[in-house]
Amino acid sequence: MASFDSKVGSFAMATITGNQSVSGLGFQPKALIVYASQRTSDGSQLHDEISQGMAISSSEQWAFGSTAESSTGNDGAGKRIDEALIIIVNGGSTSFAVQASADLVSMDSDGFTINWTTNDGTARIINYMALGGDSLEVDAGLLSAPTSNGTQAVTTSFEPDLVFFIGHSDSAVPGEQSYAEPSIGFAVDATNERTQLASYTDQAHSSRLQRSDRILTNIEPFDGTYYFEAQFDSKSSTSFTLDWVTTSAFVPKWAWLALRGVTLKLGSFSQGTSTGNQSITGVGFIPGFVLLSGFNSSATSSVLQAAKSFVGAVTSTSERFALSRGSDARAAEADKSTNLDRAVCLKHITGGNPSPTIDSVADFVSFDSDGFTINNTTVDATSREVIFFAIEAAAAGGGDSNKMWLFF
């Protein structure tokens, strides 16, 4: 009997180098997505410092660590890419440092094992999303953008139902560079794609965007000029193809994860401006996995000033988190913040010193027959656009699935 399994969780990183096992998932994962920050507990911190990572095996894993210092820091921004699952960095362009790094060792029957190769002894919280089950097939790789416009075919081991990207960096692998540019993108076909980017050049200059007609973008945070834009073009039994409509001379890289064996739906909704429950419908099934992205704004295809975004996930009313980041301006002396909250699933912030402004918050209520319900506990007059895809377990013979919601 086929099934789709998923679990959201978190753990405190070990404080010494060596292996660390994470258990209690209830299944053997096939894919991991991780997000982390400097936080050792729930709460806010000065500076925008996050880690993105994904892995399907010990030989197919990529991590992106980024840091953007606030006005009290060294006024810099930087990033690092490595063949790892987790990279945590701090400092800016003048004092960039890798504080912790871990590789995936194995996917285990009840979880996974990682190996801390660099460790500064700080027990930071690592948030993870684990995907598995008999019905799920996975593939992954690292994409390098072309330097001229046109189509680019990426080889896969199957025709994907979904392609999901994180990144990016235009350095060698491993390597580090100025600018901080965490992003995501996902698509199911040429008419259904989403992307979100919030990036910094330095302490003063940052921008953000969220679009439903691109899967990958890269911009100049100083003025919002596009360096790279890609649309999802097509897919086949052996590849997916991107159509690059804007390119430049340097070569950015994104990690990609392809999934097959699932039924899914892409969409968007506007977060309510009144507190209370909000139902998102039109999904067509009870989801087993949902991924959302928000950039702290109402819907627009324009590039906006000041980097802001969030990622969150939930598998139940007691298993969820929201990791939020934001700047207060695209200007000198801009303040930047990061917030971790494992008691909600959605949170938008604006950077501040010593603490950010909390702009909107929502918690998970329920999985429904045609979507899901959230509870808006903090709102204002802005109806913020949230984009999402929902996955139903591709089960044969009535197999059940755990249910997960992932928020960006």
N, C-alpha and C positions, 0 to 999 in steps of 0.2 A: 504494500500500500504506500503510494508516494505521498510526500508531505513537504511543506515549507516551514522551517523553524527560524525564529529570530529572537534575540534578547538584547536589551539595553542594560548596561551596568557600569560600574565604576570601581576602581581600586586605588589604593595608595601605593605609589611606586616604592620599590625596595630602596633602601638607603645605602646599598653597597653594590658593586659590580657582581655579575653572575646571573644565573637563571632565577626566574620568578614565575611560578605557575598560577594561573587564574582558573578557578573551577566554579562549579555550580550552575553552568549554563543549561545542563540537561540534554545536550546534543553535541556532536562534533562539528565545529564551524567549517564552512567552506570559504568564507570571506570575512574579513575584519575591516572595519572603518573606525579610526580612533581620532578623538579630539582632546587636547589638553591645553593647559595654561600654566601660569606660575602658582595658581591657587593650591594650598594644602587643605582647604576647607571651603565651604560655600561662602561667597562674599565678593567684594570688589577689590581691585588693585589699580594703582596708577600704572600707566603704560599699556599699550596694545601688544600683547605677546601671546601667540597661539601656535599650536602644532596640529597639522593635518597628516594623517597617514592611512594607507590601505595595504592589505596583503591577502594573497590567496595561498602562499606557500613560503618556505624559507628562501626560495630563489626568485620569488616574484613579490617584492615589497618595495614601497617607496614612501618617503616621509618628507614633509616640507615644514620647516620651522621659520617663523617670521617674528620680527620685533620692530616696534615703532615707539620711540621714546617720547614721553610727554614733555611739557615745557620745563619741568624740573630735571629732566635727564640730560643726555649729551646731544640732544637735537638731531638724532640720526634715525635711520631705518635700515634694516637688513634682513636677509633671508638665507636659508641653507636648504639644499636638497641632498638626499642620501638614499642608498638602498637599505632602508631600515623601516621599522614600523612607527617609531616615535623619535622625534628630535625636539628638544626644548632649548631655546636660545634666548639670550638677552643682550642688552647693549644696543647700540646703533651702528652707524657706518664707521665710527671711530673707536669703538670698544666692543665689537661684536664677539660673543663667546658662546660656545656650545656647552651647556650645563649638564645635559643628560641625553643619552641616546640608547635605544634598545632595538634589537633585531627580533623578528619572529623566529622561534626555534621549531615549533611544531603546533599543529592543530590536534588537540587531544579529544578523547571520547566524551569528556565533560567540560571542555574549555580549551585553553591554549597556554603555551609556555613561551616566554620572551627572555632574552639575555641582555642585561644592562652592560653595555661596553664602555659607556661613560656615565659617571654618577657623582654628583656633588653632595650627596647625603641629604637631600631635601625630599620629603615624602609628598610630592605633588599628587593631585588627583588626576587619574587617567580615565577618561570616559570612552566607552567602547560600544559599538554596534556589531553584533555577530549574526551572520546569516548562514543557514544550512538547510538540511533536509534532502530527502531522496529526489525530489522533483527539480531541485536547483542545480543548474550548471553554471560554472564561472570561468572567466578568462580575464587576464589583466596584462598591462604593458605600460611602457613609457613612450609618449608621443612627442616628437620634435617637430615644430611647425616649419613649413617651407618658407623660403625667402621670396617666392613669387606667387601671384594669385593663381587659383585653379583648384582642381580636385586632388585629393590625397586619399588613397586607399590604405586601410589599416587591416592587417591580416588577423583573423580570429579563428578559433577552432569550431565555431558554430555561428548561425545567424542569431544575433542578440535580440532579445525582447527589449532590452534597455542598455544604454551605454552611459556611464557615470564618470565624470572627470573631477579631479582635484589638482591644485597646484597654484602658481606656477613658478618656474625659475629658468633663467637663460644661462646659467653657469654650467660647467662640467659637472659630472656626477661621480663622486661627491664634490660639492663645491659651495661657495658662498659668495654673496654679492650684495650691493646696496639695493635699496627699494624693498618694500614689504607688500606682497600682492597675493594674499590668499584668495582663492576663487573656487567655485564649483560650476559644473554644467551637466546637463542630462538631457537625453532625447530618446524617443521611441521610434520616430521616423522623421521624414523631411518636413512634415506639417506640425510636429509636436515636439518642441524643444524649449529649454529654459537655461538661463545662465545668470550668475550673480558674481560681482567682483567689488571688493573694497580695498583700495591700495594707497600706499604712501610713497613719496620720493624722499621725504625727510620729515623733520618735526613740524614744518609749517604746511606742507602741501599734501592734500589727500583728496580723493574722489571716490564715488561709488556709482554702480549701475545695476540694473536688473532688467533683463529683456526676455521676451518670449519668441524672438525670431533669430536667436543665435544660440550656439552651444558653447563657444569659447570666445573670449575677448581679452585684449590687453590694451591699456590706455596709459597716457602720460598723466599722472595725478596732478601735475601743476596746472594744466589747462583742459584736460579731458580729451585731448587728441587721441584718436584710435591708431594704435600700432598694428594690431591684429584683430581680425574678425573672421569667425568660421561658422557656417551653417551646416547642419546635418543634411547630407545629400541622399544617401541610400544605404541599403544593407543587403547582404547575400549570405549564402551558406558558409562562406569563407572570409568575409570581410565586412567592415562598414566604411563608408566614404564620407569625408568632409569636403565642403566647398569653401575655400578661403577667398573672401572678397576683399580683404585688406591684409597686406603683409609688409614686413620691414626687413632690414638687413640682419638683425640679430635673430637668434633661434631659441625661443622659449620652449619649455617642456611642461607637459601635464601628465599625470598618471591617470590611467583609465581602467575601469572595471566593467566588464560585460556580463550580463545576467541572461539566462534562458530558462524556460520552464515555469514562467509566471504569467498571469493575466494582470494587466495594469491599466492605469488611467492617469493622464496628466491633466492638470487644471490650475486654477487660481481662485482666490477669494479675497475680499476686502475685510480686514479685521474690523469688528464693530466699534462704534464710538460710544456705546453704552455698556456698563458692566452687566454681567450675567451670561447665561449660556448662549452659545452660537453654534448652530448646526450647519455643517458643510455637506451638501447633498449632491447627487448627480454622479457619484462614483460608480454605481451599478453593482456593488457587491460589498460584503464586509471585508475591509482591508486586512491584510496580514503584514503590511509594511507601507509606511507613508513617509516621504521625504518632502520637506518644505524649505523655502528660502525666503527671507525677508531682509529688506535694506532700509527699514525705518522711514518709509515714504509711501505716499499714495502712488498709484500706477503711473509710470512715465517711462518712455524710452530714452529720455535725456540723461546725460551724465550729470550727476549732482555733486556739489561740493561737500567735503567732509566724509571720511570713510566710516561706515556703520553697517553692521550685519549681525546675525545671530545664527547659531546652530543648536538644535535641541532634539531630543528623542524620548520616546516613551513606549513601553510594552505593557504597562498597567498603571493604575493609579498610584502605585507605590514604587514604580521603577521608571524614572524619567530624569532628564536634566535639560538645562538651557545654558549655553555658553555664548555670551554676548560681548560685542566689542564696539567701540565707537570713539570718534573724535568730536570736539565741539565746534570746529571751524576749519576752513582751508585758509589759514592765516598764521603769521608768526605768533609764538607763545600759545599754540593750540594745546589743549589738554586732551589726553587719551586715556581710556579706561578699558578694563576687562572685568566681566562679572560671571561667576559660576553660581548657578542655583539648581540644586537637585530636588527642589520641591515644586517646580513648575516645568512646563515644556516649551514655553515661548516667552521671550523677553527682549525688548528693544531698549537700548540705552544711548545716551549722549554723554561723551566724555566730560569729566570734571575733576577738579582738584580741591579737596582730597577724595571726593566720591562722585560717581556719575549721577546724572539725572535719569531716573527710571521713567521711560516714556510710555511703555505698554507692557502688560503681563497677561498671560493666559495659561491655565492649567488644563490638563486632559480630563475629560469626563467619561466618555464612553466610545466604543466602536459600535456603529449602527449598520443597519441592513443596506443603506445606500450612501454611507460615508462615515462621518465621525462628529463628535461634539466637543467643543472646548468651552471653558468658562473664563471670560474676560474679567479679570479682577482689577486691573489698572488700565485706563484708557484716557484719551484726550480727544480733541476735535479732528485729528487726522485719521482717516480710514486707510490703514496701511495695507498695501498689497502683499499677499503671501502666495507664492507659487508652490505647487506640490505635484508629486506623483504618488499614486497609491498602488500597491501590489497585493493581489489576492493569491493565496497559496495555490499552486498548480497541482492539486491533489487528485489522485485517481482512487476510485472506490470509496469516496467519502472521507478521505484522510483529513485529520484536523491539523491546524497550524497555530503556533503562537503568533501573536499579533504585535507589530512594532510600528511606531510612528517616528519619523526622523525629521527634525525641523532645522532649517538653515536661515 
